[in-house]
């Protein structure tokens, strides 16, 4: 499998504060109002996805203060500052401004007195306020940062969305991965990427996409480059899809053991996550496209609690138990009575 040698690389090592604010406003539609000047903190960068609420630092304990993280100040911290005198607020806030904090976000519509804003401005720390409540803001911000700093890799294959299930078609070069993907598209399914698939680890899932260069294009050997979106329409493509199953195409080999029942489940490790793996040997006349659709539907059945392999095993074991007790008989047909269906 090519996945064993796939090199994990971070998508980004750092992002600028100005880029962060711009994307939060444009992509996440978060209402942010700058309390400091627009150029304040333009040279500062965020280096990790973790957030920090500086309650202990405001109270004076800075021994374990993770100042290099984004600081989020909500109602608890704001009310703590409100019960202090002006001099007490300045002293408490100085516990933050003495460090190179990348940015401070005030949530729930909280704000600072102007003299605290001036302290942040002097220290070069940008301060933004938002009306969004703290828990939701931190969820949105952390999700965005998780994506920016996610680990990713590139693998060789074709990624398709079949009945809502993300299937990565893998196999050696020239075995027919793109042809299978094209046939699936022609049958109404959706192409995510062909040839080079970008896989990004977000939390405990893998998200797939094409590269910027190759999105919605395919290479069909003997034909050349095909523009799937122009040929089949926008419904035939997806820009992202969760990876749920890897289908590896292999040439038929009589000496190789092939799974017959589906009771044994192989997996492949990609970026530390185990993904279900199905080895599919190719022989003349085998309809790989239909099998890919069945793989997707079978995955859906298992997801909703029904495993056909286990159900068949239970039926076989029940029949064996009946025969062992003497109650069994010769194999019976599936239907008890033919209802006059003569032809």
C-alpha positions as CSV (number, residue, x, y, z in Angstrom):
1,X,0.0,0.0,0.0
2,X,1.3,3.5,-0.8
3,X,0.0,4.8,2.5
4,X,2.8,3.4,4.6
5,X,5.2,5.8,3.0
6,X,2.9,8.9,3.0
7,X,4.7,11.7,4.7
8,X,2.7,13.7,7.1
9,X,3.3,17.4,6.9
10,X,1.6,20.3,8.7
11,X,-0.6,22.4,6.5
12,X,0.8,25.6,8.1
13,X,3.3,26.3,10.8
14,X,1.9,29.7,11.6
15,X,-0.7,32.2,10.5
16,X,-0.7,36.0,10.9
17,X,-3.1,37.7,13.3
18,X,-4.4,39.8,10.4
19,X,-5.1,36.7,8.3
20,X,-6.9,35.1,11.3
21,X,-9.2,38.1,11.8
22,X,-9.9,38.4,8.1
23,X,-10.9,34.7,7.7
24,X,-13.0,34.7,10.9
25,X,-15.0,37.6,9.5
26,X,-15.2,36.4,5.9
27,X,-15.5,32.6,6.1
28,X,-17.1,32.2,9.6
29,X,-19.2,35.4,9.5
30,X,-18.1,36.3,13.0
31,X,-18.7,39.9,14.0
32,X,-15.4,41.3,15.2
33,X,-14.8,44.9,16.2
34,X,-11.2,46.1,16.7
35,X,-10.7,47.9,20.0
36,X,-7.1,48.8,19.1
37,X,-5.8,50.5,15.9
38,X,-6.0,48.5,12.7
39,X,-2.2,48.1,12.4
40,X,-1.7,47.0,16.0
41,X,-0.2,43.5,16.1
42,X,0.1,43.3,12.3
43,X,3.5,41.6,12.9
44,X,2.2,39.0,15.3
45,X,1.6,35.3,14.5
46,X,-0.4,32.4,15.9
47,X,1.6,29.2,16.1
48,X,-0.9,26.6,17.5
49,X,-4.6,25.7,17.6
50,X,-5.0,25.7,21.4
51,X,-6.7,28.6,23.2
52,X,-6.3,30.0,26.6
53,X,-8.5,31.8,29.1
54,X,-6.2,34.0,31.3
55,X,-8.1,34.0,34.6
56,X,-5.2,32.9,36.7
57,X,-2.8,35.3,35.0
58,X,-5.1,38.2,35.7
59,X,-5.2,37.1,39.3
60,X,-1.4,37.3,39.4
61,X,-0.3,33.7,38.9
62,X,1.8,33.6,35.7
63,X,4.2,30.7,36.4
64,X,2.3,28.5,33.9
65,X,0.8,31.2,31.8
66,X,0.6,30.0,28.1
67,X,1.0,33.5,26.7
68,X,1.9,32.3,23.2
69,X,-1.7,31.1,22.7
70,X,-4.7,33.2,21.7
71,X,-6.3,34.7,24.9
72,X,-10.1,34.6,25.2
73,X,-11.6,36.8,27.9
74,X,-15.2,36.1,28.7
75,X,-17.7,37.0,31.4
76,X,-15.7,35.5,34.3
77,X,-12.5,37.4,33.5
78,X,-14.5,40.6,32.8
79,X,-16.4,40.5,36.0
80,X,-13.2,39.8,37.9
81,X,-11.7,43.0,36.4
82,X,-14.9,45.0,37.1
83,X,-14.8,44.4,40.8
84,X,-11.3,45.9,41.0
85,X,-10.3,49.5,41.3
86,X,-8.8,51.3,38.3
87,X,-5.3,50.8,39.7
88,X,-6.2,47.1,40.4
89,X,-7.3,46.6,36.8
90,X,-4.1,48.1,35.5
91,X,-2.0,45.9,37.7
92,X,-4.0,42.8,36.8
93,X,-4.0,43.6,33.1
94,X,-0.2,44.3,33.2
95,X,0.2,40.6,34.0
96,X,-0.9,40.0,30.4
97,X,0.7,42.9,28.6
98,X,4.1,42.0,30.0
99,X,4.1,39.0,27.7
100,X,4.1,38.7,23.9
101,X,0.4,37.7,23.5
102,X,-0.6,37.2,19.8
103,X,-4.2,38.6,20.2
104,X,-6.9,39.0,22.8
105,X,-10.6,38.3,22.1
106,X,-13.4,39.7,24.3
107,X,-16.6,37.6,24.0
108,X,-20.2,38.2,25.0
109,X,-20.0,41.8,24.0
110,X,-17.5,42.6,26.8
111,X,-15.2,45.5,26.5
112,X,-12.2,47.1,28.3
113,X,-11.9,50.6,29.7
114,X,-9.9,52.9,27.4
115,X,-6.9,52.9,29.6
116,X,-6.6,49.1,29.3
117,X,-7.0,49.4,25.6
118,X,-4.1,51.9,25.6
119,X,-2.0,49.4,27.6
120,X,-2.6,46.7,25.0
121,X,-1.9,49.2,22.2
122,X,1.4,50.2,23.8
123,X,2.4,46.5,24.1
124,X,1.4,45.9,20.5
125,X,-1.3,43.4,21.4
126,X,-4.4,43.6,19.2
127,X,-7.8,43.4,21.0
128,X,-11.1,42.5,19.4
129,X,-14.5,42.2,20.8
130,X,-17.4,40.0,19.6
131,X,-21.1,39.6,20.7
132,X,-20.8,35.8,20.4
133,X,-21.0,34.0,23.7
134,X,-17.7,32.5,24.9
135,X,-18.3,28.7,24.4
136,X,-19.6,29.1,20.9
137,X,-16.8,31.5,19.9
138,X,-14.1,29.2,21.2
139,X,-15.7,26.3,19.4
140,X,-15.7,28.2,16.1
141,X,-12.2,29.5,16.6
142,X,-10.7,26.2,17.6
143,X,-12.3,24.4,14.6
144,X,-10.8,27.0,12.3
145,X,-7.4,26.8,13.9
146,X,-7.5,22.9,13.9
147,X,-8.0,23.1,10.1
148,X,-5.2,25.7,9.6
149,X,-2.7,23.6,11.7
150,X,-3.9,20.2,10.7
151,X,-1.6,17.4,9.6
152,X,-2.0,16.4,6.0
153,X,-0.5,14.1,3.4
154,X,-0.9,13.2,-0.3
155,X,-1.8,9.8,-1.6
156,X,-2.2,8.3,-5.1
157,X,-5.7,7.2,-6.0
158,X,-9.2,8.4,-6.9
159,X,-11.6,9.8,-4.3
160,X,-15.3,9.6,-4.9
161,X,-18.5,10.2,-3.0
162,X,-20.8,7.1,-3.5
163,X,-24.2,7.4,-1.8
164,X,-22.7,9.8,0.7
165,X,-19.8,7.5,1.6
166,X,-16.3,8.7,0.8
167,X,-14.4,5.9,-1.0
168,X,-10.7,6.1,-1.9
169,X,-9.9,3.9,-4.9
170,X,-6.3,2.8,-4.5
171,X,-4.0,0.5,-6.4
172,X,-0.9,0.4,-8.6
173,X,-0.5,2.8,-11.5
174,X,-2.5,1.8,-14.6
175,X,-4.8,-0.6,-12.9
176,X,-7.9,1.4,-13.7
177,X,-8.7,3.7,-10.7
178,X,-9.7,6.7,-12.8
179,X,-11.8,4.6,-15.1
180,X,-13.8,3.2,-12.2
181,X,-14.2,6.7,-10.8
182,X,-15.4,8.0,-14.2
183,X,-17.9,5.2,-14.4
184,X,-19.2,6.1,-10.9
185,X,-19.6,9.7,-12.0
186,X,-21.5,8.7,-15.1
187,X,-23.8,6.7,-12.8
188,X,-24.6,9.9,-10.8
189,X,-22.0,9.8,-8.0
190,X,-19.5,12.6,-7.3
191,X,-15.8,13.0,-7.9
192,X,-13.6,14.5,-5.2
193,X,-10.1,14.0,-6.6
194,X,-8.3,12.0,-9.2
195,X,-4.7,10.8,-9.2
196,X,-3.4,13.0,-6.3
197,X,-5.7,13.1,-3.2
198,X,-5.0,15.5,-0.3
199,X,-5.9,14.0,3.1
200,X,-6.2,16.2,6.1
201,X,-6.6,15.0,9.7
202,X,-9.2,16.9,11.6
203,X,-9.8,15.6,15.1
204,X,-10.5,11.9,14.6
205,X,-11.5,11.9,10.9
206,X,-9.7,12.3,7.6
207,X,-11.0,14.9,5.1
208,X,-10.1,14.6,1.5
209,X,-9.8,17.1,-1.4
210,X,-8.1,17.6,-4.7
211,X,-5.1,19.8,-5.2
212,X,-5.8,23.4,-6.4
213,X,-4.2,22.4,-9.7
214,X,-6.2,19.2,-10.4
215,X,-9.6,19.9,-8.9
216,X,-12.5,18.4,-11.0
217,X,-10.0,17.2,-13.7
218,X,-9.3,13.6,-14.5
219,X,-6.7,11.8,-16.6
220,X,-8.0,8.8,-18.6
221,X,-5.2,6.9,-20.2
222,X,-5.5,6.8,-24.0
223,X,-8.0,9.8,-23.9
224,X,-6.2,12.5,-21.9
225,X,-7.6,15.1,-19.6
226,X,-11.3,15.3,-18.9
227,X,-13.1,18.2,-17.2
228,X,-15.7,16.4,-15.1
229,X,-17.5,19.6,-14.0
230,X,-17.9,20.9,-17.6
231,X,-18.9,17.5,-19.0
232,X,-21.3,16.2,-16.3
233,X,-22.2,19.4,-14.4
234,X,-21.6,20.8,-11.0
235,X,-23.5,18.0,-9.4
236,X,-20.8,15.5,-10.4
237,X,-18.1,17.0,-8.2
238,X,-17.3,17.7,-4.5
239,X,-14.6,19.9,-3.2
240,X,-14.3,17.9,0.1
241,X,-15.4,14.6,1.5
242,X,-14.7,12.6,4.6
243,X,-12.7,9.4,3.9
244,X,-14.6,6.3,5.2
245,X,-13.5,3.3,3.1
246,X,-10.3,2.4,1.1
247,X,-11.0,0.1,-1.9
248,X,-7.7,-1.3,-3.1
249,X,-7.8,-2.8,-6.6
250,X,-5.4,-5.7,-7.2
251,X,-4.7,-8.1,-10.0
252,X,-6.1,-11.6,-9.4
253,X,-3.7,-13.9,-7.7
254,X,-4.8,-17.5,-7.0
255,X,-2.2,-17.8,-4.2
256,X,-3.5,-14.8,-2.3
257,X,-6.2,-15.3,0.3
258,X,-9.3,-13.2,-0.4
259,X,-12.0,-12.4,2.1
260,X,-15.1,-14.4,1.4
261,X,-17.5,-13.7,4.2
262,X,-16.8,-10.1,5.4
263,X,-16.3,-11.2,9.0
264,X,-12.7,-10.2,9.0
265,X,-12.2,-6.5,8.7
266,X,-8.9,-5.2,7.4
267,X,-7.8,-1.6,8.1
268,X,-5.1,0.7,6.8
269,X,-3.4,3.4,9.0
270,X,-3.3,6.9,7.5
271,X,-2.0,9.7,9.7
272,X,-2.5,7.5,12.7
273,X,-6.2,6.8,12.0
274,X,-7.4,3.3,11.0
275,X,-9.6,3.3,7.9
276,X,-11.6,0.2,6.7
277,X,-9.7,-1.5,3.8
278,X,-11.3,-3.8,1.2
279,X,-9.0,-5.7,-1.1
280,X,-10.8,-6.1,-4.5
281,X,-9.1,-8.5,-7.0
282,X,-9.8,-7.7,-10.6
283,X,-10.8,-10.4,-13.1
284,X,-12.2,-10.1,-16.7
285,X,-15.9,-9.3,-16.6
286,X,-16.0,-8.1,-13.0
287,X,-18.1,-4.9,-12.6
288,X,-16.0,-2.9,-10.2
289,X,-18.4,0.1,-10.4
290,X,-21.4,-1.9,-9.1
291,X,-19.2,-3.5,-6.4
292,X,-18.1,0.0,-5.3
293,X,-21.8,1.0,-4.9
294,X,-22.4,-2.2,-2.9
295,X,-19.5,-1.4,-0.7
296,X,-21.0,2.0,0.0
297,X,-24.5,0.6,0.8
298,X,-23.0,-2.1,2.9
299,X,-21.1,0.5,4.9
300,X,-24.3,2.4,5.4
301,X,-26.0,-0.8,6.7
302,X,-23.2,-1.4,9.2
303,X,-23.4,2.2,10.2
304,X,-27.0,1.8,11.1
305,X,-26.4,-1.4,13.0
306,X,-26.9,-4.2,10.5
307,X,-24.0,-6.4,9.4
308,X,-25.0,-8.9,6.7
309,X,-22.0,-11.1,7.4
310,X,-22.9,-11.4,11.0
311,X,-26.6,-12.0,10.2
312,X,-25.6,-14.8,7.8
313,X,-23.2,-16.3,10.4
314,X,-26.0,-16.3,13.0
315,X,-28.3,-18.1,10.5
316,X,-25.7,-20.8,9.8
317,X,-25.0,-21.4,13.4
318,X,-28.7,-21.6,14.2
319,X,-29.0,-24.3,11.5
320,X,-26.1,-26.2,12.8
321,X,-27.5,-26.1,16.3
322,X,-30.9,-27.5,15.0
323,X,-29.2,-30.4,13.2
324,X,-27.1,-31.2,16.3
325,X,-30.3,-31.4,18.4
326,X,-31.9,-33.7,15.8
327,X,-34.5,-31.2,14.8
328,X,-32.9,-30.3,11.5
329,X,-33.6,-31.8,8.1
330,X,-32.3,-31.6,4.5
331,X,-31.6,-28.1,3.2
332,X,-35.0,-26.4,2.6
333,X,-35.8,-24.0,-0.2
334,X,-36.3,-20.3,0.6
335,X,-40.1,-20.3,0.0
336,X,-42.6,-22.8,1.5
337,X,-45.2,-22.6,-1.3
338,X,-45.0,-21.4,-4.9
339,X,-48.2,-19.4,-5.5
340,X,-49.0,-20.6,-9.0
341,X,-46.4,-18.6,-10.7
342,X,-46.2,-20.8,-13.8
343,X,-44.4,-19.7,-17.0
